[in-house]
Amino acid sequence: AKEKKDPKSIKGNRELLDVLPSKRRHEDDSDLSGESSGDDQDELDLPTHKRHKKMEKQAYNQWKSSVLSSNKQTKPDPTKPRKQAQLNFKKKPSEIALEVSSVAN
């Protein structure tokens, strides 16, 4: 059977972490209060796919707000109802045949 290793000893290779202190995970978040701006630090700590997802969401929200604002500016006059085009189903079959032959020529 395999021996179970202490997870702290596996994760805690301090010699390796001291080389890149920015990669070290903070065990308690109380000492992060004044080091740097929270947003920048959060974005650096996020995995790449989550960072991309966050950027895509921001781009989508920006696009959505621009579309909504342009829709508000170009709205038709609410007092004038839109006129729907009327469909003409009353054509006789002979008229349809004439239209088809004239289009073919």
C-alpha positions as CSV (number, residue, x, y, z in Angstrom):
1,A,0.0,0.0,0.0
2,K,1.1,3.6,-0.6
3,E,2.1,5.8,2.3
4,K,0.0,8.9,2.7
5,K,2.2,12.0,2.8
6,D,1.4,15.1,4.8
7,P,-0.1,17.6,2.3
8,K,1.6,20.5,4.0
9,S,5.0,18.9,3.5
10,I,4.2,18.4,-0.2
11,K,2.9,21.9,-0.8
12,G,5.3,23.6,1.5
13,N,8.6,23.4,-0.3
14,R,9.7,26.7,1.1
15,E,13.0,26.8,-0.7
16,L,11.2,26.7,-4.0
17,L,8.6,29.2,-3.0
18,D,11.1,31.6,-1.7
19,V,12.5,32.0,-5.2
20,L,9.1,33.2,-6.5
21,P,7.4,34.7,-3.5
22,S,4.6,36.1,-5.7
23,K,3.5,32.5,-6.4
24,R,3.1,31.6,-2.7
25,R,-0.5,31.1,-1.6
26,H,-1.3,33.1,1.5
27,E,-2.6,31.0,4.3
28,D,-4.3,33.9,6.0
29,D,-5.7,36.9,4.0
30,S,-5.3,39.4,6.8
31,D,-1.8,40.5,5.7
32,L,-3.0,41.4,2.2
33,S,-4.9,44.5,3.4
34,G,-2.4,47.2,2.2
35,E,0.1,45.5,-0.1
36,S,-1.4,46.4,-3.5
37,S,-4.7,47.2,-5.1
38,G,-7.1,44.3,-4.7
39,D,-8.3,44.1,-8.3
40,D,-4.8,43.9,-9.8
41,Q,-3.7,41.2,-7.4
42,D,-7.0,39.3,-7.9
43,E,-6.5,39.3,-11.7
44,L,-2.9,38.0,-11.3
45,D,-4.0,35.2,-9.0
46,L,-6.8,34.0,-11.3
47,P,-6.1,31.1,-13.6
48,T,-5.8,32.0,-17.3
49,H,-9.2,30.6,-18.3
50,K,-11.0,32.5,-15.6
51,R,-9.1,35.7,-16.5
52,H,-10.2,35.3,-20.1
53,K,-13.8,34.5,-19.0
54,K,-13.8,37.7,-16.9
55,M,-12.5,39.7,-19.8
56,E,-15.1,38.3,-22.2
57,K,-17.8,39.1,-19.7
58,Q,-16.6,42.7,-19.4
59,A,-16.5,43.0,-23.2
60,Y,-20.0,41.6,-23.4
61,N,-21.4,43.9,-20.8
62,Q,-19.7,46.9,-22.5
63,W,-21.2,45.8,-25.9
64,K,-24.6,45.3,-24.3
65,S,-24.6,48.7,-22.7
66,S,-23.6,50.4,-26.0
67,V,-26.4,48.5,-27.8
68,L,-29.0,49.5,-25.2
69,S,-27.9,53.1,-25.3
70,S,-28.1,53.3,-29.1
71,N,-31.5,51.6,-29.0
72,K,-32.7,54.3,-26.7
73,Q,-31.5,57.0,-29.0
74,T,-33.0,55.6,-32.2
75,K,-36.3,54.4,-30.9
76,P,-39.2,55.2,-33.2
77,D,-41.9,57.6,-32.1
78,P,-44.1,55.7,-29.7
79,T,-47.2,57.7,-30.7
80,K,-47.0,56.5,-34.3
81,P,-47.9,52.8,-34.5
82,R,-45.9,50.8,-36.9
83,K,-47.7,49.9,-40.1
84,Q,-47.5,46.3,-41.0
85,A,-47.2,45.4,-44.6
86,Q,-50.3,43.7,-46.0
87,L,-50.0,40.3,-47.5
88,N,-51.9,39.7,-50.7
89,F,-53.2,36.1,-51.0
90,K,-55.9,36.9,-53.5
91,K,-53.9,36.3,-56.7
92,K,-55.3,33.9,-59.2
93,P,-53.2,31.0,-60.4
94,S,-53.2,32.4,-64.0
95,E,-51.6,35.6,-62.6
96,I,-48.9,33.6,-60.8
97,A,-48.1,31.7,-64.0
98,L,-47.7,35.0,-65.9
99,E,-45.3,36.4,-63.2
100,V,-43.2,33.2,-63.3
101,S,-42.9,33.3,-67.1
102,S,-42.0,37.0,-67.1
103,V,-39.3,36.5,-64.5
104,A,-37.9,33.6,-66.5
105,N,-37.4,35.9,-69.5
